[in-house]
Amino acid sequence: MTAYRRADCRLCHSTALELALRLEPTPLADAYVPPEKAADPQPVYPIDMYLCADCGLLQLLDVVPPQEIYVEYIYESASSLGLDRHFDEYAQEVLDRIGPVEGSLVVDIGSNDGMLLRSFQARGMSVLGVDPAVELAKRVTASGIETIPDFLTVDLARRIREERGPAALVTANNVIANIDDLDSVVAAIRELLAAAGVFVFESFYLGDLVTNKVFDFLYHEHLSAFSVKPVEQFFRRHGMELIDVLRVPTKGGSLRYTVQLEGGGRPVGASVGELEAQEAAQGLHGLELFRAFASEIDSAKRATLELVRQLKSEGASIAAYGASATTTTLVYHFELGDFIDYFVDDYAVKQGLLSPGLHIPVLPSQELYARKPDYVVVTAWRYYEPITRKHQRYHEQGGRFIVPMPELKQL
């Protein structure tokens, strides 16, 4: 596998790039492996985030080719707590606001298990997914959501338009931030869209990432941490208009961006200017903010590391709850690998696998009651409340939860 390093900004192509945040290098964050592959090497790659001094985009410059990540991708939307309800509400909100004619085409880029498209389909829309995960695309197509197993290109967009007509809606959720060559993808989206069509995408929001301290959402799939100012400028350069931004709670805080072709007829909403003003007040496009952010993360790391080191020295057994991609960033950056005996996770696909690089086993969460660890570090810390509620019995039997972020606490 060969990573490459880009020398210019992903959005504006400026070379005025400054190191803003350095995290510990990790293997591919979701590269959980079966035990028989434990001896196979898993190279690590930098997670150094750079800020563009010209447009303000925070970005990862070290890029792992997407074919290495997504063709055999194991993540499915269904594994994320509450995402089904979120996508159902999302489909209704977009249809109410945009008002496409019933039966119009909706194309979802990086459609994964088809969760969002099912909600559009249930509301009378014609739907089509595009996703490079070959086996997943086959299963989803067989379940009634046609999915093309490929990356979106201009040629593919042209073929879809010839066969299905233009799209009233193109959507992409938690995927645009994962793409290095965004110029080509936007050219393909322009090819797909009807003249009055809109492109709607959700992505984790840099402003909320900093405020909510969700630094572990930075890993090799996530090449860009978007905010309104650089996104608005980027689409304007491509003959498109950012007309609305909506804050949503997923992924530690995200934005739903709505973009139309230039002159598409819809007015630019007040939300765009309001959020740009908030970003300026927050200092979101300056290095000083990220120096303070790094200091907060390092403080949490020291506190967590001191605690687990002390517990281990006293002979305590320590498990961790949550075997996601974010876990890899957290465990590597906090240097917790030597202190975790095993992970537990409710997602059946991860159970029986070994964690990326460190090869810590992943077990079903019921193992908490069979193995009775003294402590459980909630590595899926954004979900610590439902996790601790679900496993109140573990707590009643004497087990303790450790929540490492946003501030260390024991429950």
TAQUILIN-V750430 format. One record per pair of residues at least 24 apart in sequence whose ideal C-beta (glycine too) atoms are under 6 Angstrom apart, sorted by the first residue. I is the first residue (numbers start at 1). J is the second residue. If there is no record, write none. Layout:
i:I j:J
i:I j:J
This chain:
i:1 j:68
i:3 j:45
i:3 j:62
i:3 j:64
i:4 j:63
i:5 j:61
i:5 j:62
i:6 j:61
i:9 j:52
i:9 j:57
i:10 j:59
i:10 j:224
i:11 j:55
i:11 j:57
i:11 j:230
i:11 j:234
i:12 j:54
i:12 j:55
i:14 j:52
i:14 j:54
i:16 j:53
i:16 j:54
i:17 j:50
i:17 j:52
i:18 j:51
i:19 j:50
i:20 j:49
i:20 j:51
i:20 j:287
i:20 j:290
i:21 j:49
i:21 j:290
i:21 j:294
i:22 j:48
i:23 j:47
i:23 j:333
i:24 j:332
i:24 j:333
i:26 j:328
i:26 j:332
i:27 j:356
i:27 j:357
i:28 j:220
i:29 j:219
i:29 j:325
i:29 j:328
i:30 j:75
i:30 j:325
i:31 j:356
i:32 j:350
i:32 j:353
i:33 j:354
i:34 j:353
i:38 j:354
i:38 j:359
i:42 j:357
i:45 j:220
i:47 j:218
i:55 j:230
i:55 j:233
i:56 j:229
i:56 j:230
i:56 j:285
i:57 j:230
i:58 j:206
i:58 j:225
i:59 j:224
i:60 j:223
i:63 j:180
i:64 j:220
i:70 j:132
i:70 j:133
i:71 j:132
i:73 j:133
i:74 j:349
i:76 j:113
i:77 j:112
i:77 j:113
i:77 j:115
i:78 j:113
i:79 j:347
i:81 j:383
i:86 j:250
i:87 j:115
i:87 j:116
i:87 j:119
i:88 j:119
i:91 j:119
i:91 j:120
i:94 j:200
i:95 j:123
i:98 j:198
i:100 j:168
i:104 j:168
i:105 j:164
i:105 j:167
i:106 j:169
i:107 j:167
i:107 j:170
i:107 j:192
i:108 j:171
i:109 j:152
i:109 j:172
i:110 j:172
i:110 j:175
i:111 j:147
i:113 j:140
i:114 j:140
i:114 j:145
i:117 j:145
i:152 j:188
i:153 j:188
i:154 j:187
i:154 j:188
i:154 j:191
i:157 j:188
i:157 j:191
i:157 j:192
i:158 j:191
i:166 j:194
i:167 j:192
i:167 j:193
i:167 j:197
i:168 j:194
i:168 j:197
i:170 j:199
i:171 j:200
i:172 j:201
i:173 j:202
i:176 j:201
i:176 j:203
i:177 j:203
i:177 j:222
i:177 j:224
i:178 j:221
i:180 j:223
i:186 j:238
i:196 j:264
i:198 j:258
i:198 j:260
i:199 j:259
i:200 j:258
i:201 j:257
i:202 j:254
i:202 j:256
i:204 j:251
i:204 j:254
i:205 j:253
i:205 j:254
i:205 j:255
i:207 j:284
i:208 j:253
i:210 j:293
i:212 j:252
i:212 j:253
i:213 j:405
i:213 j:406
i:214 j:252
i:215 j:297
i:216 j:326
i:216 j:329
i:216 j:330
i:217 j:252
i:217 j:326
i:219 j:325
i:219 j:329
i:227 j:279
i:227 j:284
i:228 j:275
i:228 j:276
i:229 j:276
i:229 j:279
i:235 j:259
i:242 j:272
i:243 j:268
i:243 j:269
i:244 j:269
i:244 j:271
i:245 j:271
i:245 j:272
i:245 j:275
i:252 j:382
i:300 j:405
i:301 j:334
i:303 j:408
i:304 j:334
i:304 j:404
i:304 j:408
i:308 j:339
i:312 j:339
i:316 j:374
i:316 j:375
i:317 j:341
i:317 j:373
i:317 j:374
i:318 j:375
i:319 j:344
i:319 j:373
i:319 j:376
i:320 j:377
i:320 j:379
i:321 j:376
i:321 j:378
i:321 j:387
i:322 j:379
i:322 j:380
i:323 j:350
i:323 j:362
i:327 j:379
i:328 j:356
i:330 j:379
i:344 j:368
i:368 j:394
i:375 j:400
i:375 j:402
i:376 j:401
i:377 j:402
i:378 j:403
i:381 j:405
